[in-house]
Amino acid sequence: MENTQTENQRLSKVMAQAGVASRRHCEDIIFEGRVTLNGEVVLLPQTMVSASDTIEIDGKPLPVKEEKVYYLLNKPRGYLCSNSAARNLKIVIDLFKNTPHRLFTVGRLDKETTGLLIVTNDGHFSQQVIHPSSDIEKEYLAKVNHPISQMHLQTIRRGTEVEGTYVRPQEVEKIDDTTVRVVVKEGKKREVRILIQNTGLSVTHLSRTRIGQLSLEDLSEGKWRIMTEHDKQQIFAKGL
């Protein structure tokens, strides 16, 4: 099927706008050789395409551009942020079975982490949220297995190496004897868990409570709601 944009755009962006996946995942699909442009396999996400081009993924036409939807979910424990389940594991998208759109998560929370997660079919929006240039804070509450000392807090604040990059949290605050609030920006895989485990403590429960200035408020675990325009603006808003 021919795509419908009026100006030449990057292939990965066009795929994301059509709701295939996030921009980053669309790039992976292209790298894997699964995309053809006018019948020829294309391997470069930055390839420019026009409205007259025919794009296919795995031999199927690019989906017609669909209505963009945005959901705020309080992710429950035990669910994977993936679009395909392996070995009958539960995935976040299972919680949206009654919605007609092809959805994906904006970034990821690991299987055992609960809390604020955005689910959408808007790849461009997803890229804006997760890209480092957006400089968006993510706040977590972590319960640990032993009382938290000042030494533990200092070690967390010093940071550690995660995925080959040395990261330091923006804020670290002790809430009670076994609960610590950690604010980060990098968004590296399992970053908060690694920062805490670097102190010798073990995380017994981890929940994300805020992205930018958007918080869960009273949304119960496992529940979701449609995001408002104000919600979306709050993601990019800076704190006082």
Protein Blocks (a to p, Z undefined) as FASTA:
>chain_A
ZZfbfbdcdfklmmmmnomacfklmmmmmmnopaceehiacfbfklccdfkbccdeehia
cddddddddddddddehiacdfbdeehiacfklmmmmpcbdcddehjddfklgcjddddf
bfklmmmmmpmklopacddddddfbdcdfklmmmmmnopaeehiacddfbdcdfblmbcc
dddfkopghklmmmmmmnopacfbdcdfbehjacfklacehiacdddfklmmmmmpccZZ
